[in-house]
Every structure is written in C-alpha cells, then in structure tokens.
C-alpha cells in the first residue's frame, strides 16, 4: 500500500509542479505572464471581431470595402469591444502592475494589442479614428 502511494506521489509531483510555475512577482517574466493571461482572455472573448479586423486588409494590401462597411454598420459591436478593453482589460492590467508600483509601465494600448493579434498597420490606421468616432457617438447617446 505504501509503495503504491509512493509511486503515485513520485509520478504526480513533477506534473503538479509544472502546473504551478507562476513567475516570481514583479519580475519581467511576471509582467509578461500577467499581461499575456489578461490579454489572452480578452482575445478569446473578442475573437470574432479581431478576425474581422484582420480581414480589413485584402491580399493585395488594400482595405477591403465589404468588411469595412460591415464593421462600420455595427457600431454597437465596436463600442462593446472598446468598452470591454477600457472597462476590463485596462483595470485588470493596472491592478496587476500596481502590485509592483509599476502602473506607469502599463501595457500598450488597444492598437498595440491588435497589432500583436496580427491586424495590419494599414488597418490600424483606419481602426484608431473609427474607434474614436464610435466612442464619441456613444458619449452623444448617453
């Protein structure tokens, strides 16, 4: 009986140890780890819109007018996306970095996140002003 328990412990200890490899707090690795977890969650929640933003630029490098019109016609979707980033991601990141008094090292803004998600530079030049317009329209509605 004790041999079975010993063998089970010997097998499970490396596996369980591998699962609990959170980097030491406030190291560069920790900042990357926390940022990745928060942004990955946001990306999963918004995968559909991020994929649409990737499609803004066609294979020739031009903005795809069909995708552009479709996105522009759904301002509620864009507003929810921007609000989610502002209301959820930014506070989560600030809280994580506040732990180390490093809130001035806040991760890049929404456009940097989208760039990391594979959205082209040309599309990002379009997204920034559109997001500003959507946010202004949202403010006018309230």
C-alpha positions in Angstrom: 0.0 0.0 0.0 2.7 2.5 0.9 4.6 1.5 -2.2 1.6 2.4 -4.4 1.2 5.8 -2.6 4.9 6.5 -3.0 4.8 5.6 -6.7 1.7 7.8 -7.2 3.4 10.7 -5.4 6.5 10.2 -7.5 4.5 10.4 -10.7 2.2 13.3 -9.7 4.7 15.6 -8.1 6.5 16.7 -11.3 3.2 17.1 -13.1 1.6 19.2 -10.4 4.8 21.2 -10.0 4.8 22.0 -13.7 1.3 23.4 -13.4 2.3 25.9 -10.7 5.0 27.8 -12.5 3.9 31.3 -11.9 7.0 33.6 -12.2 8.2 35.5 -9.2 6.1 38.6 -8.7 7.3 41.9 -10.2 10.0 40.3 -12.4 10.0 40.9 -16.2 8.7 37.4 -16.6 5.9 38.0 -14.2 4.8 41.2 -16.1 4.8 39.2 -19.4 2.9 36.3 -17.7 0.2 38.6 -16.2 -0.2 40.6 -19.4 -0.5 37.5 -21.5 -3.2 36.0 -19.3 -5.3 39.2 -19.3 -4.9 39.9 -23.0 -5.4 36.2 -24.0 -8.7 36.2 -22.1 -9.8 39.4 -23.9 -8.7 38.0 -27.2 -10.8 34.8 -26.6 -13.8 36.9 -25.7 -13.5 39.0 -28.8 -12.1 36.6 -31.3 -14.8 37.2 -33.9 -14.2 40.9 -34.1 -10.4 40.6 -34.1 -10.7 38.2 -37.0 -12.9 40.7 -38.8 -10.3 43.4 -38.1 -7.6 41.1 -39.6 -9.8 40.8 -42.7 -9.9 44.6 -43.2 -6.8 44.4 -45.5 -7.2 42.1 -48.5 -4.4 40.1 -50.1 -3.3 43.0 -52.3 -2.8 45.1 -49.2 -5.8 47.4 -49.8 -8.6 47.9 -47.3 -11.5 45.5 -48.1 -14.5 47.8 -48.6 -17.1 45.0 -47.8 -15.5 44.2 -44.4 -15.1 48.0 -43.8 -18.8 48.7 -44.5 -19.9 45.7 -42.4 -17.8 46.8 -39.4 -19.0 50.4 -39.8 -22.6 49.3 -39.8 -22.2 47.6 -36.5 -21.2 50.4 -34.1 -22.7 48.6 -31.1 -20.2 45.7 -31.7 -17.3 48.1 -32.0 -18.5 50.1 -28.9 -18.7 46.9 -26.8 -15.2 45.9 -28.0 -13.7 49.3 -27.0 -15.7 49.4 -23.7 -14.6 45.9 -22.8 -11.0 46.8 -23.3 -11.4 50.0 -21.3 -13.6 48.6 -18.6 -12.0 45.2 -18.1 -8.5 44.9 -19.6 -7.1 48.2 -18.5 -8.2 48.0 -14.9 -7.0 44.3 -14.7 -3.6 45.3 -16.0 -3.4 48.4 -13.8 -4.2 46.2 -10.8 -1.6 43.7 -11.7 1.1 46.3 -12.2 0.0 48.3 -9.2 1.2 45.3 -7.1 4.7 46.3 -8.1 4.1 50.0 -8.2 4.7 49.9 -11.9 1.5 51.2 -13.2 3.4 53.6 -15.4 4.6 50.6 -17.3 1.1 49.8 -18.4 0.9 47.5 -21.5 0.4 49.0 -24.9 -2.9 50.5 -25.8 -5.6 48.8 -27.9 -3.9 49.3 -31.2 -0.7 47.6 -29.9 -2.8 44.7 -28.7 -4.4 44.4 -32.2 -1.0 44.7 -33.8 0.1 41.7 -31.8 -3.0 39.9 -32.8 -2.0 40.3 -36.5 -4.0 43.3 -37.5 -2.1 45.2 -40.3 -0.7 48.7 -39.9 -3.0 50.0 -42.6 -6.0 48.5 -40.9 -4.8 50.0 -37.6 -4.6 53.5 -39.2 -8.3 53.0 -40.0 -9.3 51.5 -36.7 -8.0 54.2 -34.5 -10.1 57.1 -35.9 -13.1 54.8 -36.3 -12.9 53.8 -32.6 -12.7 57.5 -31.7 -15.8 58.2 -33.7 -17.6 55.2 -32.2 -16.7 56.4 -28.7 -17.8 59.9 -29.5 -21.1 58.6 -30.8 -21.5 56.5 -27.6 -20.9 59.6 -25.5 -23.5 61.5 -27.5 -26.1 58.7 -26.9 -25.7 59.0 -23.1 
